[in-house]
Amino acid sequence: MDVGAESIRVMCPLFQAEEGGSIPTSALQLRLFPIKFVEAKALNALWHSRLPKFTAAQCRVSFGAAFDGLWYAVAIWGRPQARHLPQVEWLELQRFAVASDAPPNTASRLLAVMARSILATFSDVTTLVSYQDTEAHAGTIYRAAGWKATRTSEGGEWTRPSRYSKPVQSGSPKQRWEKVIRREGG
C-alpha cells in the first residue's frame, strides 16, 4: 500500500472524534497510539527538521500522537545504533518529529508519555537514549522531560557508502540524552 505524504496526516477521516474543536490548544489533548512503521516513516518525512528520510533495521515500536483525527507527532524507537550500548535493555529514539501546528510543549510531554508506555510494554527495557543534533536543537525537550545529558560527540559525518550516497547524519556534534525508566533487575 502506497502511503501518500499528505493523506497520512489524517488518521481516520470517517471516524473523527468530536472533541470540541479541530485544533488542539494543549499538548494534554493529544493521545498517543502505537502505529505501523510505514505510517511513522511517512509522518517523519513530513515533519523532521534535518533527517526526513529514514530506514530502520530494527524498529521495535513507533508512536503517533493525534487529536480529532489528525496526527501531530511521530516517534520511532529501535535498538541503539551504537554497538557498545546494551542492545536489549536500552531503546533508542531514532526519529522524533512534531508538526509545526502542534501545541506548545508537545515534544516534552510526549517524551514523558512514551517513557511510561515503554515501561508498561517492554519488560526488558531499562533505559531510553536519544541523540540531539547540537547544531539544530538545544535539548530543551529532554531537560523538560527529565532526561539526563551524558556525553557529547565531537561530530563528523556518519556515512554508509554501501547503502547511502549522502551522509545519514549531520556532521555537527551530538549530545546523548538518557532516561532510566527501570532499575536493573527490577
N, C-alpha and C positions, 0 to 999 in steps of 0.2 A: 504494500500500500504506500503510495507516494503522499507524504505529508507536506502540504504547501506551507510556506513560512507565514503567510498572512492568516490562513484558516486555522492554524494551530492555536492561535491566541484564544479562540472561542472554545470553551470546554465542552459544553453540550447545549447548543443553541435551542433545542426543543424543550429542554428541561431546566431552564434558568430559574434560580431561586428568586422569590420575591422578598428581597431583604431591605426594601425601602429606599433604593437608590442604586444607580449603576456605577457610581464612583466611590470607592472606599475612602473614608476620611481618616481612618486609623489603621495601623498595622494589626491591631487586635481583631479587626473584622476579617482578615484573611484566614483561610482554612488550608491546612497542609494535607496533601494527598500523595501517596506513592504513585508514580506514573511510569509508563514504559520508557525505555531508553531512547527509542526513536523520537518520541514526543519531546523528551528532555533535550535532545540534540537540536531539534528544530527551534525550541524556545531559546536555547543558548545562542543559536545563530542570530536570532532577532535582537538580543539584548547585551551580549557580553562585550565589554568595552575594549578588550585587547585581543581575545582569542575566540572569535565566533565559531571557528571550525574545531571539531572535536571528534576523536575516535578513542575509545577506551577498550583496552584489552580485557579488563576485569571490572566492569561496573557492578557493584553489589546492590546499590539502591539509588533511585532517582526520586526526587520530590518536586512537586509543583505546588505553588500557593495561589489560591483563586478566591475571587469574590464575585458573586452574582453571575456566574458562568464565564468569567474571563480569567485567564492566567495573568499573574503579576510578578511571579518569580519562579526560578528553577534552580535546582541544585543536583549535582551528580557526584556520587560518592563511590570510591573504589579502594582497592588495596593501595598502600603507599607506593609511590613511584621510586622512592629511594630504597634500594635493596637492603640497606643496613638497618632499616626500621622494621619493627615486628610486622609481619605480613598478615597475621590472623587477628591479633589483639588490637591493632590500630586500623583506623579507617580515615582515608584522605578525602577532603573536599576538593575534588578535581576541577569543578567548574561551579560557579555561583553567579547568577545573573538576575538582575532586577529590572523590570520595566521602568521607563522614565516617568510614567504617571502613577507609580506605586506610592502609597502614603509614606510620610516620614517614618524613619526607624524600622522600615520593613526588614532590612538585611539583618540587623542585630536581633530583632525579635524572632525571625525565622531560624537563626543560628541556635538560639535557646530552645525553640520548639523542636527542631531537628535533633538536637542532643538528647532531649527527653524521649523522642520517638526511637532513636537508635538504641538507647539504653534499654527500652522496653522490648525491642525487637531482636537485637543481636546480643545473645548472652555471652558471646566470646569477645566482644569489643570492649576495651577498657579506656582507649584514648582516641581522641579525634585530632587530626592535624590538617593544617592548611597553609598555603604559601601566599603571601601578599607581594605583589609587584610594587616595590618602593617608589618606582618612577610614576606610577599611576594612582596609588592609594596611600592613605596614612595609617590604616589599620584600626580606625575608629570603631568599625563594626565588631571586630574581635574583642577589643577592650570592653565595649559596652555589653557584650555577651559573656564576659567573664573568662575569656581565653587568656593564656599567658604567652608573651613573646619569648622565644627560647634562643634562637640564633639567626644571624643574618648571613647569607651567602655573599661572596664577592661579586657575583654576577658573571656574565659571559653567556654566549649563545649556546643553546642546547639544541642540537640538530641530530636528526637520524637520517643520514643520506640515503639509506636503503628504502626508507618509507616516505620521506618528505623532501620536496625541493627547497622549501623555505624553513627557517627555524620554527620550532613548535612552541617556544617561549621567547619572551623578550630578553635582551641581554642585560637588563638592569638587575641590581641586587634584589634578592628575595628575602623577606622576613618570614621565618617559620613561626606559626602560632600553634599552640597545643591546648587541648581541653581534656582533662581526666574526667571521665564520666563514671568510672567504676574502678575500685582498687583491685589490684591483682588478687585473685583467689576469692573475691567477694562480690 
